[in-house]
Every structure is written in C-alpha cells, then in structure tokens.
Amino acid sequence: MTKLKLLLILIAFTFLLYSCSYDSVENLYPATGDCDTTNISYTNDIWPIIDSNCTSCHSGNAPSGNVNLENYDQIKAAGINGSLLGVIKHESGWSPMPKGTSKLPDCDIMKIETWGNNGYPDN
C-alpha cells in the first residue's frame, strides 16, 4: 500500500471515529413517568409555565401576534380555541412556540393538556 493510500485511510478512519457520538438513554428517551398530572392547578402548575415561557412576548400593550396571555381568561380562551396546544405541541398549521426554540418539556405540555381536559379550572 502506498503512503498516500495509508494516509487517506487513516484520515477517513479518524473522521469516522470523531463523527460518532454517545447519546445517553436519558437524553434520547426522556422519562415522562415522573410527571404528576393529578390535581393540576392553574395557579400552581399552568400559570408558572405560561409566565416563564410565554408572557415575555405575549403581554403588555403590543403583544406579539396580538396574542395576550397575561391572565386566566386570555389563557383559557387560547386553550378553548385550540391555539394554546397547537402552538406548544408544534402541530401543523400553528406557529411553533416558544418562537425559535424547541418545544416545552413533555411534562409541561401534558399538564396544560390535562388542565384543558379537566375543563380549565381556575384554582
């Protein structure tokens, strides 16, 4: 084998070796078993999710997309019309939110979905 062929094989092997990555099972398949969706409360569960992920853009005098999520009635309305779950689940036909980032954690989405399935209680 010539030195050039040996060098090319060595370079190719090096690229292959460094292109491999190790992903942990926890990162590939996040556990949702630790997500407690019993006794979901607007005050304790839903508002903190919305406040920390949505209100920086969707509040004030000129909320982004003309969607205001500052209070219970506004958030409930977004839940009832389907836009809240549509955007946070990144469903087709909806603008994925939060804008420019990945979806909310599965547990947060499950809590919001459970809250809606329970009739959007204000407690």
MOPAC internal coordinates of N, CA, C and O (Angstrom, degrees):
PM7 1SCF
backbone

  N    0.0000 0     0.00 0     0.00 0    0    0    0
  C    1.4366 1     0.00 0     0.00 0    1    0    0
  C    1.5257 1   108.27 1     0.00 0    2    1    0
  O    1.2310 1   121.42 1   -40.02 1    3    2    1
  N    1.3052 1   114.89 1   139.98 1    3    2    1
  C    1.4632 1   117.82 1  -179.18 1    5    3    2
  C    1.5221 1   109.89 1   -79.21 1    6    5    3
  O    1.2310 1   121.40 1   -18.27 1    7    6    5
  N    1.2856 1   114.93 1   161.73 1    7    6    5
  C    1.4616 1   120.56 1  -179.41 1    9    7    6
  C    1.5305 1   110.88 1   -63.57 1   10    9    7
  O    1.2310 1   120.30 1   144.88 1   11   10    9
  N    1.3319 1   117.04 1   -35.12 1   11   10    9
  C    1.4613 1   120.89 1   179.89 1   13   11   10
  C    1.5266 1   110.56 1   -65.74 1   14   13   11
  O    1.2310 1   120.15 1   135.35 1   15   14   13
  N    1.3288 1   117.32 1   -44.65 1   15   14   13
  C    1.4655 1   121.00 1   179.02 1   17   15   14
  C    1.5181 1   110.02 1   -63.46 1   18   17   15
  O    1.2310 1   120.47 1   136.99 1   19   18   17
  N    1.3085 1   116.70 1   -43.01 1   19   18   17
  C    1.4614 1   121.14 1   179.34 1   21   19   18
  C    1.5316 1   110.30 1   -62.53 1   22   21   19
  O    1.2310 1   120.60 1   137.96 1   23   22   21
  N    1.3159 1   116.47 1   -42.04 1   23   22   21
  C    1.4608 1   120.95 1   178.42 1   25   23   22
  C    1.5346 1   110.89 1   -63.93 1   26   25   23
  O    1.2310 1   120.39 1   136.79 1   27   26   25
  N    1.3317 1   116.85 1   -43.21 1   27   26   25
  C    1.4655 1   120.70 1   179.13 1   29   27   26
  C    1.5284 1   111.10 1   -63.87 1   30   29   27
  O    1.2310 1   120.22 1   139.41 1   31   30   29
  N    1.3064 1   117.19 1   -40.59 1   31   30   29
  C    1.4684 1   121.12 1   177.94 1   33   31   30
  C    1.5247 1   110.06 1   -64.49 1   34   33   31
  O    1.2310 1   120.56 1   137.32 1   35   34   33
  N    1.3131 1   116.53 1   -42.68 1   35   34   33
  C    1.4589 1   121.09 1   178.54 1   37   35   34
  C    1.5266 1   110.94 1   -62.85 1   38   37   35
  O    1.2310 1   119.92 1   137.02 1   39   38   37
  N    1.3208 1   117.77 1   -42.98 1   39   38   37
  C    1.4659 1   121.57 1   178.06 1   41   39   38
  C    1.5295 1   110.51 1   -64.03 1   42   41   39
  O    1.2310 1   120.14 1   134.79 1   43   42   41
  N    1.3225 1   117.33 1   -45.21 1   43   42   41
  C    1.4660 1   121.38 1   179.13 1   45   43   42
  C    1.5231 1   110.57 1   -61.37 1   46   45   43
  O    1.2310 1   120.14 1   136.46 1   47   46   45
  N    1.3137 1   117.35 1   -43.54 1   47   46   45
  C    1.4630 1   121.72 1   179.01 1   49   47   46
  C    1.5339 1   110.14 1   -62.04 1   50   49   47
  O    1.2310 1   120.65 1   138.77 1   51   50   49
  N    1.3312 1   116.36 1   -41.23 1   51   50   49
  C    1.4568 1   120.75 1   179.31 1   53   51   50
  C    1.5220 1   110.87 1   -62.71 1   54   53   51
  O    1.2310 1   120.06 1   135.19 1   55   54   53
  N    1.3407 1   117.49 1   -44.81 1   55   54   53
  C    1.4590 1   120.71 1   177.29 1   57   55   54
  C    1.5205 1   111.55 1   -61.32 1   58   57   55
  O    1.2310 1   120.22 1   137.08 1   59   58   57
  N    1.3175 1   117.18 1   -42.92 1   59   58   57
  C    1.4608 1   120.69 1   178.24 1   61   59   58
  C    1.5137 1   111.13 1   -61.93 1   62   61   59
  O    1.2310 1   120.68 1   137.10 1   63   62   61
  N    1.3091 1   116.31 1   -42.90 1   63   62   61
  C    1.4555 1   121.01 1  -178.77 1   65   63   62
  C    1.5218 1   110.84 1   -62.93 1   66   65   63
  O    1.2310 1   120.00 1   135.44 1   67   66   65
  N    1.3270 1   117.60 1   -44.56 1   67   66   65
  C    1.4569 1   120.78 1  -178.35 1   69   67   66
  C    1.5207 1   113.36 1   -79.38 1   70   69   67
  O    1.2310 1   119.67 1   163.96 1   71   70   69
  N    1.3083 1   118.24 1   -16.04 1   71   70   69
  C    1.4620 1   119.36 1   179.49 1   73   71   70
  C    1.5180 1   111.66 1   -81.57 1   74   73   71
  O    1.2310 1   120.43 1   163.58 1   75   74   73
  N    1.3110 1   116.79 1   -16.42 1   75   74   73
  C    1.4598 1   120.25 1   177.67 1   77   75   74
  C    1.5216 1   108.80 1   -77.23 1   78   77   75
  O    1.2310 1   121.03 1   -34.53 1   79   78   77
  N    1.3035 1   115.63 1   145.47 1   79   78   77
  C    1.4578 1   119.09 1   176.90 1   81   79   78
  C    1.5106 1   108.46 1  -134.14 1   82   81   79
  O    1.2310 1   121.34 1   -20.05 1   83   82   81
  N    1.2791 1   115.05 1   159.95 1   83   82   81
  C    1.4501 1   121.05 1   178.33 1   85   83   82
  C    1.5131 1   108.00 1  -109.93 1   86   85   83
  O    1.2310 1   120.73 1   -61.50 1   87   86   85
  N    1.3167 1   116.22 1   118.50 1   87   86   85
  C    1.4489 1   120.96 1   176.53 1   89   87   86
  C    1.5168 1   108.00 1  -109.01 1   90   89   87
  O    1.2310 1   120.93 1   -49.36 1   91   90   89
  N    1.2945 1   115.82 1   130.64 1   91   90   89
  C    1.4538 1   119.05 1   178.92 1   93   91   90
  C    1.5256 1   109.71 1   -75.79 1   94   93   91
  O    1.2310 1   120.91 1   -25.69 1   95   94   93
  N    1.3006 1   115.86 1   154.31 1   95   94   93
  C    1.4571 1   121.68 1   179.15 1   97   95   94
  C    1.5255 1   109.42 1   -59.74 1   98   97   95
  O    1.2310 1   120.28 1   143.40 1   99   98   97
  N    1.3317 1   117.07 1   -36.60 1   99   98   97
  C    1.4592 1   120.81 1  -179.37 1  101   99   98
  C    1.5272 1   111.61 1   -62.42 1  102  101   99
  O    1.2310 1   120.26 1   143.08 1  103  102  101
  N    1.3353 1   117.10 1   -36.92 1  103  102  101
  C    1.4595 1   119.93 1   179.63 1  105  103  102
  C    1.5225 1   111.75 1   -77.17 1  106  105  103
  O    1.2310 1   120.58 1   143.25 1  107  106  105
  N    1.3235 1   116.50 1   -36.75 1  107  106  105
  C    1.4590 1   119.96 1  -179.10 1  109  107  106
  C    1.5211 1   112.43 1   -74.28 1  110  109  107
  O    1.2310 1   120.48 1   141.67 1  111  110  109
  N    1.3222 1   116.69 1   -38.33 1  111  110  109
  C    1.4575 1   122.18 1  -176.17 1  113  111  110
  C    1.5241 1   109.25 1  -131.69 1  114  113  111
  O    1.2310 1   120.25 1  -101.01 1  115  114  113
  N    1.3348 1   117.12 1    78.99 1  115  114  113
  C    1.4618 1   119.07 1  -177.10 1  117  115  114
  C    1.5254 1   111.15 1   -62.74 1  118  117  115
  O    1.2310 1   121.39 1   -39.84 1  119  118  117
  N    1.2992 1   114.94 1   140.16 1  119  118  117
  C    1.4623 1   120.74 1  -178.75 1  121  119  118
  C    1.5215 1   109.82 1   -73.42 1  122  121  119
  O    1.2310 1   121.15 1   -45.70 1  123  122  121
  N    1.3144 1   115.40 1   134.30 1  123  122  121
  C    1.4572 1   119.67 1   174.24 1  125  123  122
  C    1.5208 1   110.17 1  -111.64 1  126  125  123
  O    1.2310 1   120.60 1   179.77 1  127  126  125
  N    1.3228 1   116.46 1    -0.23 1  127  126  125
  C    1.4536 1   121.17 1  -179.23 1  129  127  126
  C    1.5154 1   113.13 1   -66.78 1  130  129  127
  O    1.2310 1   119.73 1   159.29 1  131  130  129
  N    1.3218 1   118.12 1   -20.71 1  131  130  129
  C    1.4510 1   121.60 1  -179.73 1  133  131  130
  C    1.5198 1   112.24 1   -88.07 1  134  133  131
  O    1.2310 1   120.24 1  -175.08 1  135  134  133
  N    1.2925 1   117.14 1     4.92 1  135  134  133
  C    1.4584 1   121.29 1  -177.21 1  137  135  134
  C    1.5274 1   109.19 1   -89.95 1  138  137  135
  O    1.2310 1   121.29 1   -67.59 1  139  138  137
  N    1.3078 1   115.13 1   112.41 1  139  138  137
  C    1.4641 1   120.35 1  -179.46 1  141  139  138
  C    1.5230 1   109.44 1   -90.69 1  142  141  139
  O    1.2310 1   120.94 1   -68.56 1  143  142  141
  N    1.3157 1   115.81 1   111.44 1  143  142  141
  C    1.4630 1   120.56 1   179.26 1  145  143  142
  C    1.5270 1   111.55 1  -108.34 1  146  145  143
  O    1.2310 1   120.80 1  -161.54 1  147  146  145
  N    1.3163 1   116.08 1    18.46 1  147  146  145
  C    1.4634 1   119.08 1   174.98 1  149  147  146
  C    1.5243 1   108.30 1   -89.62 1  150  149  147
  O    1.2310 1   120.96 1   -33.72 1  151  150  149
  N    1.2969 1   115.77 1   146.28 1  151  150  149
  C    1.4638 1   122.15 1   177.62 1  153  151  150
  C    1.5321 1   112.55 1    54.92 1  154  153  151
  O    1.2310 1   120.63 1  -134.29 1  155  154  153
  N    1.3202 1   116.39 1    45.71 1  155  154  153
  C    1.4594 1   120.67 1   178.23 1  157  155  154
  C    1.5191 1   109.08 1   -66.09 1  158  157  155
  O    1.2310 1   121.22 1   -49.37 1  159  158  157
  N    1.3014 1   115.28 1   130.63 1  159  158  157
  C    1.4533 1   122.37 1  -178.55 1  161  159  158
  C    1.5189 1   108.98 1  -118.72 1  162  161  159
  O    1.2310 1   120.34 1   -43.24 1  163  162  161
  N    1.3336 1   116.96 1   136.76 1  163  162  161
  C    1.4628 1   120.42 1   176.18 1  165  163  162
  C    1.5273 1   109.71 1   -58.24 1  166  165  163
  O    1.2310 1   120.88 1   131.07 1  167  166  165
  N    1.3166 1   115.93 1   -48.93 1  167  166  165
  C    1.4625 1   121.36 1  -175.57 1  169  167  166
  C    1.5252 1   112.48 1   -65.60 1  170  169  167
  O    1.2310 1   120.16 1   135.27 1  171  170  169
  N    1.3217 1   117.30 1   -44.73 1  171  170  169
  C    1.4682 1   120.93 1  -174.08 1  173  171  170
  C    1.5239 1   114.18 1   -88.17 1  174  173  171
  O    1.2310 1   119.85 1   152.74 1  175  174  173
  N    1.3327 1   117.89 1   -27.26 1  175  174  173
  C    1.4643 1   120.61 1  -173.46 1  177  175  174
  C    1.5237 1   113.90 1  -115.37 1  178  177  175
  O    1.2310 1   120.14 1   128.80 1  179  178  177
  N    1.3238 1   117.34 1   -51.20 1  179  178  177
  C    1.4656 1   121.20 1  -171.96 1  181  179  178
  C    1.5297 1   111.81 1   -77.54 1  182  181  179
  O    1.2310 1   119.99 1   128.85 1  183  182  181
  N    1.3325 1   117.63 1   -51.15 1  183  182  181
  C    1.4582 1   119.74 1  -178.04 1  185  183  182
  C    1.5335 1   111.87 1   -57.25 1  186  185  183
  O    1.2310 1   118.38 1   135.60 1  187  186  185
  N    1.3403 1   120.70 1   -44.40 1  187  186  185
  C    1.4679 1   118.68 1   179.05 1  189  187  186
  C    1.5339 1   113.22 1   -59.96 1  190  189  187
  O    1.2310 1   119.80 1   144.11 1  191  190  189
  N    1.3323 1   117.99 1   -35.89 1  191  190  189
  C    1.4692 1   121.38 1   178.13 1  193  191  190
  C    1.5266 1   109.62 1   -66.34 1  194  193  191
  O    1.2310 1   120.76 1   130.98 1  195  194  193
  N    1.3288 1   116.15 1   -49.02 1  195  194  193
  C    1.4674 1   121.01 1  -178.64 1  197  195  194
  C    1.5352 1   110.36 1   -64.76 1  198  197  195
  O    1.2310 1   120.61 1   135.09 1  199  198  197
  N    1.3159 1   116.43 1   -44.91 1  199  198  197
  C    1.4633 1   120.52 1  -177.53 1  201  199  198
  C    1.5309 1   111.95 1   -62.50 1  202  201  199
  O    1.2310 1   120.17 1   138.87 1  203  202  201
  N    1.3286 1   117.28 1   -41.13 1  203  202  201
  C    1.4661 1   119.19 1  -176.76 1  205  203  202
  C    1.5264 1   113.40 1   -82.10 1  206  205  203
  O    1.2310 1   119.57 1   163.59 1  207  206  205
  N    1.3315 1   118.42 1   -16.41 1  207  206  205
  C    1.4567 1   120.29 1  -175.92 1  209  207  206
  C    1.5238 1   115.29 1  -118.33 1  210  209  207
  O    1.2310 1   119.86 1   163.49 1  211  210  209
  N    1.3318 1   117.87 1   -16.51 1  211  210  209
  C    1.4653 1   119.52 1  -170.30 1  213  211  210
  C    1.5248 1   115.07 1  -124.75 1  214  213  211
  O    1.2310 1   120.28 1   142.40 1  215  214  213
  N    1.3141 1   117.07 1   -37.60 1  215  214  213
  C    1.4622 1   118.79 1  -169.20 1  217  215  214
  C    1.5215 1   114.35 1   -70.66 1  218  217  215
  O    1.2310 1   119.82 1   162.81 1  219  218  217
  N    1.3188 1   117.94 1   -17.19 1  219  218  217
  C    1.4672 1   117.69 1   178.16 1  221  219  218
  C    1.5333 1   110.65 1   -63.44 1  222  221  219
  O    1.2310 1   120.12 1   151.53 1  223  222  221
  N    1.3215 1   117.37 1   -28.47 1  223  222  221
  C    1.4721 1   121.34 1   177.79 1  225  223  222
  C    1.5312 1   112.46 1  -107.14 1  226  225  223
  O    1.2310 1   120.49 1   149.41 1  227  226  225
  N    1.3187 1   116.67 1   -30.59 1  227  226  225
  C    1.4697 1   120.89 1  -172.28 1  229  227  226
  C    1.5266 1   111.68 1  -108.73 1  230  229  227
  O    1.2310 1   121.63 1  -121.16 1  231  230  229
  N    1.3488 1   114.48 1    58.84 1  231  230  229
  C    1.4620 1   120.40 1   175.85 1  233  231  230
  C    1.5233 1   108.58 1  -158.11 1  234  233  231
  O    1.2310 1   121.04 1    -5.80 1  235  234  233
  N    1.3045 1   115.62 1   174.20 1  235  234  233
  C    1.4623 1   120.32 1   177.35 1  237  235  234
  C    1.5175 1   113.04 1    85.67 1  238  237  235
  O    1.2310 1   121.52 1    13.26 1  239  238  237
  N    1.3264 1   114.70 1  -166.74 1  239  238  237
  C    1.4635 1   120.83 1  -176.24 1  241  239  238
  C    1.5253 1   113.46 1   -75.33 1  242  241  239
  O    1.2310 1   119.96 1   155.51 1  243  242  241
  N    1.3252 1   117.68 1   -24.49 1  243  242  241
  C    1.4699 1   121.34 1  -178.42 1  245  243  242
  C    1.5284 1   109.44 1  -134.02 1  246  245  243
  O    1.2310 1   120.30 1  -110.80 1  247  246  245
  N    1.3326 1   117.03 1    69.20 1  247  246  245
  C    1.4672 1   119.14 1  -177.98 1  249  247  246
  C    1.5254 1   111.89 1   -66.86 1  250  249  247
  O    1.2310 1   120.87 1   -35.04 1  251  250  249
  N    1.3036 1   115.94 1   144.96 1  251  250  249
  C    1.4643 1   121.80 1   179.89 1  253  251  250
  C    1.5249 1   110.68 1   -56.65 1  254  253  251
  O    1.2310 1   121.20 1   -45.28 1  255  254  253
  N    1.3271 1   115.31 1   134.72 1  255  254  253
  C    1.4606 1   121.00 1   179.45 1  257  255  254
  C    1.5141 1   113.24 1    64.50 1  258  257  255
  O    1.2310 1   120.46 1  -166.69 1  259  258  257
  N    1.3282 1   116.73 1    13.31 1  259  258  257
  C    1.4575 1   122.36 1  -176.56 1  261  259  258
  C    1.5297 1   111.74 1    58.53 1  262  261  259
  O    1.2310 1   121.19 1  -150.35 1  263  262  261
  N    1.3528 1   115.33 1    29.65 1  263  262  261
  C    1.4642 1   121.53 1   178.36 1  265  263  262
  C    1.5212 1   107.36 1  -112.07 1  266  265  263
  O    1.2310 1   120.91 1   -65.77 1  267  266  265
  N    1.3243 1   115.87 1   114.23 1  267  266  265
  C    1.4537 1   121.29 1  -179.28 1  269  267  266
  C    1.5263 1   108.85 1  -105.33 1  270  269  267
  O    1.2310 1   120.86 1   -52.21 1  271  270  269
  N    1.3278 1   115.96 1   127.79 1  271  270  269
  C    1.4653 1   121.33 1  -179.27 1  273  271  270
  C    1.5316 1   110.13 1  -125.80 1  274  273  271
  O    1.2310 1   120.95 1  -132.26 1  275  274  273
  N    1.3150 1   115.79 1    47.74 1  275  274  273
  C    1.4624 1   120.44 1  -176.78 1  277  275  274
  C    1.5172 1   114.04 1   -89.66 1  278  277  275
  O    1.2310 1   119.68 1   161.93 1  279  278  277
  N    1.3150 1   118.22 1   -18.07 1  279  278  277
  C    1.4629 1   117.57 1  -176.32 1  281  279  278
  C    1.5295 1   111.40 1  -143.92 1  282  281  279
  O    1.2310 1   121.64 1    -8.65 1  283  282  281
  N    1.3022 1   114.48 1   171.35 1  283  282  281
  C    1.4607 1   121.75 1  -176.39 1  285  283  282
  C    1.5270 1   112.62 1   -54.15 1  286  285  283
  O    1.2310 1   120.03 1   130.85 1  287  286  285
  N    1.3377 1   117.54 1   -49.15 1  287  286  285
  C    1.4680 1   120.42 1  -175.91 1  289  287  286
  C    1.5303 1   111.75 1   -60.79 1  290  289  287
  O    1.2310 1   120.16 1   140.02 1  291  290  289
  N    1.3336 1   117.30 1   -39.98 1  291  290  289
  C    1.4670 1   121.11 1  -179.77 1  293  291  290
  C    1.5294 1   110.98 1   -68.62 1  294  293  291
  O    1.2310 1   120.81 1   139.17 1  295  294  293
  N    1.3154 1   116.05 1   -40.83 1  295  294  293
  C    1.4739 1   120.52 1  -179.60 1  297  295  294
  C    1.5198 1   110.06 1   -69.36 1  298  297  295
  O    1.2310 1   120.44 1   138.12 1  299  298  297
  N    1.3228 1   116.76 1   -41.88 1  299  298  297
  C    1.4642 1   120.93 1   177.41 1  301  299  298
  C    1.5274 1   110.70 1   -61.04 1  302  301  299
  O    1.2310 1   120.22 1   137.10 1  303  302  301
  N    1.3257 1   117.19 1   -42.90 1  303  302  301
  C    1.4705 1   120.83 1   178.99 1  305  303  302
  C    1.5309 1   110.61 1   -60.77 1  306  305  303
  O    1.2310 1   120.36 1   138.64 1  307  306  305
  N    1.3367 1   116.92 1   -41.36 1  307  306  305
  C    1.4720 1   120.14 1   177.56 1  309  307  306
  C    1.5202 1   110.78 1   -65.75 1  310  309  307
  O    1.2310 1   120.65 1   147.61 1  311  310  309
  N    1.3231 1   116.36 1   -32.39 1  311  310  309
  C    1.4631 1   119.90 1   176.35 1  313  311  310
  C    1.5174 1   111.57 1   -69.25 1  314  313  311
  O    1.2310 1   120.72 1   134.44 1  315  314  313
  N    1.3019 1   116.24 1   -45.56 1  315  314  313
  C    1.4635 1   120.97 1  -177.84 1  317  315  314
  C    1.5260 1   111.70 1   -64.81 1  318  317  315
  O    1.2310 1   120.18 1   139.30 1  319  318  317
  N    1.3401 1   117.26 1   -40.70 1  319  318  317
  C    1.4655 1   118.28 1  -177.98 1  321  319  318
  C    1.5315 1   112.99 1   -80.64 1  322  321  319
  O    1.2310 1   120.29 1   178.22 1  323  322  321
  N    1.3199 1   117.05 1    -1.78 1  323  322  321
  C    1.4654 1   121.20 1   174.98 1  325  323  322
  C    1.5106 1   115.34 1    89.57 1  326  325  323
  O    1.2310 1   120.71 1   170.70 1  327  326  325
  N    1.3373 1   116.25 1    -9.30 1  327  326  325
  C    1.4629 1   117.83 1  -176.40 1  329  327  326
  C    1.5231 1   113.08 1   -69.53 1  330  329  327
  O    1.2310 1   119.84 1   145.51 1  331  330  329
  N    1.3107 1   117.91 1   -34.49 1  331  330  329
  C    1.4608 1   120.31 1  -177.47 1  333  331  330
  C    1.5287 1   111.26 1   -60.48 1  334  333  331
  O    1.2310 1   120.34 1   126.41 1  335  334  333
  N    1.3154 1   116.95 1   -53.59 1  335  334  333
  C    1.4706 1   119.55 1   178.74 1  337  335  334
  C    1.5171 1   111.73 1   -70.07 1  338  337  335
  O    1.2310 1   120.02 1   144.39 1  339  338  337
  N    1.3177 1   117.57 1   -35.61 1  339  338  337
  C    1.4660 1   120.43 1   179.72 1  341  339  338
  C    1.5135 1   112.40 1   -57.96 1  342  341  339
  O    1.2310 1   120.83 1   135.09 1  343  342  341
  N    1.3350 1   116.02 1   -44.91 1  343  342  341
  C    1.4650 1   119.01 1  -177.35 1  345  343  342
  C    1.5130 1   112.72 1   -77.57 1  346  345  343
  O    1.2310 1   119.59 1   141.39 1  347  346  345
  N    1.3371 1   118.38 1   -38.61 1  347  346  345
  C    1.4708 1   118.57 1  -177.12 1  349  347  346
  C    1.5264 1   112.30 1   -77.95 1  350  349  347
  O    1.2310 1   120.22 1   159.11 1  351  350  349
  N    1.3290 1   117.19 1   -20.89 1  351  350  349
  C    1.4655 1   119.99 1   175.37 1  353  351  350
  C    1.5213 1   111.75 1   -89.66 1  354  353  351
  O    1.2310 1   120.72 1   177.11 1  355  354  353
  N    1.3255 1   116.22 1    -2.89 1  355  354  353
  C    1.4685 1   122.94 1  -178.62 1  357  355  354
  C    1.5270 1   111.09 1    58.07 1  358  357  355
  O    1.2310 1   121.10 1  -136.95 1  359  358  357
  N    1.3355 1   115.50 1    43.05 1  359  358  357
  C    1.4578 1   120.97 1  -179.80 1  361  359  358
  C    1.5256 1   110.75 1   -76.11 1  362  361  359
  O    1.2310 1   121.51 1   -27.11 1  363  362  361
  N    1.3094 1   114.72 1   152.89 1  363  362  361
  C    1.4578 1   121.22 1   178.57 1  365  363  362
  C    1.5330 1   109.76 1   -58.76 1  366  365  363
  O    1.2310 1   120.82 1   -42.30 1  367  366  365
  N    1.3261 1   116.04 1   137.70 1  367  366  365
  C    1.4559 1   120.99 1   179.59 1  369  367  366
  C    1.5147 1   113.97 1    92.07 1  370  369  367
  O    1.2310 1   120.21 1   173.22 1  371  370  369
  N    1.3245 1   117.21 1    -6.78 1  371  370  369
  C    1.4604 1   121.52 1   179.15 1  373  371  370
  C    1.5221 1   108.83 1  -119.15 1  374  373  371
  O    1.2310 1   120.42 1   -31.28 1  375  374  373
  N    1.3164 1   116.80 1   148.72 1  375  374  373
  C    1.4598 1   121.56 1   175.83 1  377  375  374
  C    1.5259 1   108.13 1   -77.02 1  378  377  375
  O    1.2310 1   119.76 1   -63.13 1  379  378  377
  N    1.3372 1   118.06 1   116.87 1  379  378  377
  C    1.4681 1   120.32 1  -175.70 1  381  379  378
  C    1.5284 1   112.55 1   -61.25 1  382  381  379
  O    1.2310 1   121.83 1   -47.70 1  383  382  381
  N    1.3243 1   114.11 1   132.30 1  383  382  381
  C    1.4616 1   121.30 1   179.48 1  385  383  382
  C    1.5207 1   108.95 1  -127.68 1  386  385  383
  O    1.2310 1   120.06 1   -27.93 1  387  386  385
  N    1.2986 1   117.48 1   152.07 1  387  386  385
  C    1.4448 1   128.52 1    -5.54 1  389  387  386
  C    1.5242 1   111.37 1   -62.00 1  390  389  387
  O    1.2310 1   120.96 1   -37.60 1  391  390  389
  N    1.3146 1   115.76 1   142.40 1  391  390  389
  C    1.4669 1   123.35 1  -175.01 1  393  391  390
  C    1.5249 1   110.81 1   -58.76 1  394  393  391
  O    1.2310 1   120.99 1   -50.95 1  395  394  393
  N    1.3264 1   115.72 1   129.05 1  395  394  393
  C    1.4573 1   121.79 1   174.13 1  397  395  394
  C    1.5165 1   115.53 1    75.10 1  398  397  395
  O    1.2310 1   119.84 1  -169.23 1  399  398  397
  N    1.3254 1   117.90 1    10.77 1  399  398  397
  C    1.4596 1   120.40 1   178.36 1  401  399  398
  C    1.5163 1   109.69 1  -131.98 1  402  401  399
  O    1.2310 1   121.17 1    -4.21 1  403  402  401
  N    1.3071 1   115.37 1   175.79 1  403  402  401
  C    1.4596 1   119.73 1   177.80 1  405  403  402
  C    1.5243 1   109.75 1   -74.57 1  406  405  403
  O    1.2310 1   121.50 1    -9.71 1  407  406  405
  N    1.3079 1   114.73 1   170.29 1  407  406  405
  C    1.4583 1   120.38 1   179.88 1  409  407  406
  C    1.5269 1   110.65 1   -61.40 1  410  409  407
  O    1.2310 1   121.85 1   -20.20 1  411  410  409
  N    1.3088 1   114.06 1   159.80 1  411  410  409
  C    1.4581 1   119.71 1   172.52 1  413  411  410
  C    1.5234 1   108.12 1   -62.06 1  414  413  411
  O    1.2310 1   119.97 1   -19.93 1  415  414  413
  N    1.3149 1   117.67 1   160.07 1  415  414  413
  C    1.4668 1   119.62 1   175.88 1  417  415  414
  C    1.5297 1   110.68 1   -56.35 1  418  417  415
  O    1.2310 1   120.92 1   -34.51 1  419  418  417
  N    1.3188 1   115.85 1   145.49 1  419  418  417
  C    1.4682 1   120.81 1  -179.21 1  421  419  418
  C    1.5223 1   112.16 1   -53.56 1  422  421  419
  O    1.2310 1   120.50 1   142.19 1  423  422  421
  N    1.3174 1   116.65 1   -37.81 1  423  422  421
  C    1.4627 1   119.63 1  -179.45 1  425  423  422
  C    1.5262 1   111.14 1   -63.33 1  426  425  423
  O    1.2310 1   119.82 1   137.83 1  427  426  425
  N    1.3250 1   117.95 1   -42.17 1  427  426  425
  C    1.4665 1   120.63 1   178.50 1  429  427  426
  C    1.5214 1   110.73 1   -62.56 1  430  429  427
  O    1.2310 1   120.73 1   138.17 1  431  430  429
  N    1.3199 1   116.21 1   -41.83 1  431  430  429
  C    1.4675 1   120.08 1   178.75 1  433  431  430
  C    1.5267 1   110.05 1   -64.31 1  434  433  431
  O    1.2310 1   120.60 1   137.55 1  435  434  433
  N    1.3238 1   116.46 1   -42.45 1  435  434  433
  C    1.4738 1   120.09 1   179.20 1  437  435  434
  C    1.5295 1   110.91 1   -63.09 1  438  437  435
  O    1.2310 1   120.04 1   142.60 1  439  438  437
  N    1.3151 1   117.53 1   -37.40 1  439  438  437
  C    1.4723 1   120.47 1   178.57 1  441  439  438
  C    1.5243 1   110.51 1   -65.32 1  442  441  439
  O    1.2310 1   120.23 1   135.53 1  443  442  441
  N    1.3189 1   117.16 1   -44.47 1  443  442  441
  C    1.4695 1   120.41 1   179.24 1  445  443  442
  C    1.5204 1   110.44 1   -64.84 1  446  445  443
  O    1.2310 1   120.39 1   139.13 1  447  446  445
  N    1.3195 1   116.85 1   -40.87 1  447  446  445
  C    1.4616 1   120.78 1   178.32 1  449  447  446
  C    1.5354 1   110.76 1   -64.21 1  450  449  447
  O    1.2310 1   120.38 1   137.42 1  451  450  449
  N    1.3112 1   116.87 1   -42.58 1  451  450  449
  C    1.4708 1   121.17 1   178.05 1  453  451  450
  C    1.5199 1   110.50 1   -63.46 1  454  453  451
  O    1.2310 1   120.45 1   137.77 1  455  454  453
  N    1.3175 1   116.75 1   -42.23 1  455  454  453
  C    1.4692 1   121.25 1   178.30 1  457  455  454
  C    1.5230 1   109.55 1   -57.67 1  458  457  455
  O    1.2310 1   119.81 1   136.07 1  459  458  457
  N    1.3160 1   117.96 1   -43.93 1  459  458  457
  C    1.4642 1   121.15 1   177.61 1  461  459  458
  C    1.5130 1   112.19 1   -66.24 1  462  461  459
  O    1.2310 1   120.63 1   136.59 1  463  462  461
  N    1.3211 1   116.40 1   -43.41 1  463  462  461
  C    1.4637 1   119.76 1   179.32 1  465  463  462
  C    1.5283 1   111.76 1   -63.28 1  466  465  463
  O    1.2310 1   120.43 1   155.68 1  467  466  465
  N    1.3327 1   116.79 1   -24.32 1  467  466  465
  C    1.4614 1   121.28 1   178.59 1  469  467  466
  C    1.5330 1   112.31 1   -89.11 1  470  469  467
  O    1.2310 1   120.30 1  -174.40 1  471  470  469
  N    1.3420 1   117.03 1     5.60 1  471  470  469
  C    1.4626 1   120.14 1   176.49 1  473  471  470
  C    1.5193 1   115.06 1    92.26 1  474  473  471
  O    1.2310 1   119.62 1  -162.06 1  475  474  473
  N    1.3250 1   118.32 1    17.94 1  475  474  473
  C    1.4703 1   123.95 1   177.74 1  477  475  474
  C    1.5339 1   112.18 1    56.61 1  478  477  475
  O    1.2310 1   120.36 1  -126.92 1  479  478  477
  N    1.3286 1   116.93 1    53.08 1  479  478  477
  C    1.4699 1   118.27 1  -178.54 1  481  479  478
  C    1.5277 1   111.66 1   -63.93 1  482  481  479
  O    1.2310 1   121.09 1   -36.73 1  483  482  481
  N    1.3276 1   115.52 1   143.27 1  483  482  481
  C    1.4606 1   122.78 1   179.47 1  485  483  482
  C    1.5267 1   108.26 1  -101.99 1  486  485  483
  O    1.2310 1   121.13 1   -98.18 1  487  486  485
  N    1.3034 1   115.44 1    81.82 1  487  486  485
  C    1.4729 1   119.13 1   179.56 1  489  487  486
  C    1.4995 1   110.44 1  -141.67 1  490  489  487
  O    1.2310 1   120.10 1   180.00 1  491  490  489

